[in-house]
């Protein structure tokens, strides 16, 4: 009986908390030289990732989406980041 209870109480392999998912996405962003660490916020609710903030290059948008989509436990990714222009010195 104890073994049976143990089986039901174990967390499924692909089941991760929102905090664990967010932590892995942020860690991956931090490891990338191109990663927009300061300008991107990652919110995870029930496995759904929402990326918020600003980007200066559309390649960042695609790359961050791929980062988020490849984290185990992610069900969907919504990109709410806006394009901003870099200030150029004249």
Rosetta blueprint (number, residue, H / E / L):
1 X L
2 X H
3 X H
4 X H
5 X H
6 X H
7 X H
8 X H
9 X H
10 X L
11 X L
12 X L
13 X L
14 X L
15 X L
16 X L
17 X L
18 X H
19 X H
20 X H
21 X H
22 X H
23 X H
24 X H
25 X H
26 X H
27 X H
28 X H
29 X H
30 X H
31 X H
32 X L
33 X L
34 X L
35 X L
36 X L
37 X L
38 X L
39 X L
40 X E
41 X E
42 X E
43 X E
44 X E
45 X E
46 X L
47 X L
48 X E
49 X E
50 X E
51 X E
52 X E
53 X E
54 X E
55 X E
56 X L
57 X L
58 X H
59 X H
60 X H
61 X H
62 X H
63 X H
64 X H
65 X H
66 X H
67 X H
68 X H
69 X H
70 X L
71 X L
72 X L
73 X L
74 X L
75 X L
76 X E
77 X E
78 X E
79 X E
80 X L
81 X L
82 X E
83 X E
84 X L
85 X L
86 X L
87 X L
88 X L
89 X L
90 X L
